[in-house]
């Protein structure tokens, strides 16, 4: 019974830590090109979770961030929860 109660807390805590890491990575690497208006503009090319994933990967490669897949996921999670709210 305890495990069932702790599992949702663990998931929430993991998401919070992931968003914190994603925000930190975003602030280090993305702000030089993008401000928050980039993510909220009317004619955004990001229309789905797939588009967001593709764009973060594209930027990561072009900027040579050296992010591991988990770090890219953190940035995607941060951007999605902060600006887009796409479902997976």
N, C-alpha and C positions, 0 to 999 in steps of 0.2 A: 504494500500500500504506500509506504514512504517513497519508494522509487517512482511510482506513478505521480506523486505530488512534486517530486524534485525534478522530474524530466522537463515540464514546462518552464520551470525557473532556469534550468540549465540552457534551454533553447533561447530564452529571452536574454540571458546574460551573454551568450555567445553572439547573438545578433548585435547587442550593444557594443561589445568589444570589436566586432567586425566593422561596425559603422565608425567607431572611433579611429581604428586603423585606416579605414577607407578615407575618412576626412583628412587625416594627417597626410596620407600619400597624395590625395587630391591637392591639398594645400601646397605641398612641396613641388609637385610636378605640373599641375593643370592650370593653376591660377595665372601663370605667366601668359597663357593664351586665352583663357576663358574666365569671364566673371559670371556672376549668377544670372545675369540677363541672357547669356548664351543658352542656358538650360530652359528658360521660360519664354523665349521668343515665340511669336505666333507661327512662323513658318519653319519650325524645327524639323530637321530630317529624321529625328528620333521619334518613331511612332510605335515602337514595340520593344519588349525586353530584348529581343534578338538584335534590333538596331543599336540599342544601348551597348550590349555586349560587343558587337562588331566595332563600334566607334571607340570604345575604351581600348580594345585590343589594337586597333589601328594607331591610335595616339601613342600607346605604350611602345609599339615597335618604332614608330617614326621619331619619337623623342628619346629612344634608347634608355628607357627608365630602368630596365633590368628587373622589372617586377616578376615575381613568381606567380603562377596561376592563382594561388590563394590571395595574393595581394591585388591582382586584377579583380578577383571576385569581391574583395572588400570595397574597392572603389566603385564597382558596379552596384553593390548593395547600398553604399552611401548615397550615390547619385539617385538611385531608384527610390529610396525611402525619403530622400530630401526633396526631390523635384518631380519625379515621374509617376511613381506609384503604379507601375505595371504589375500584373500578376505573372507569375512564372510560366 
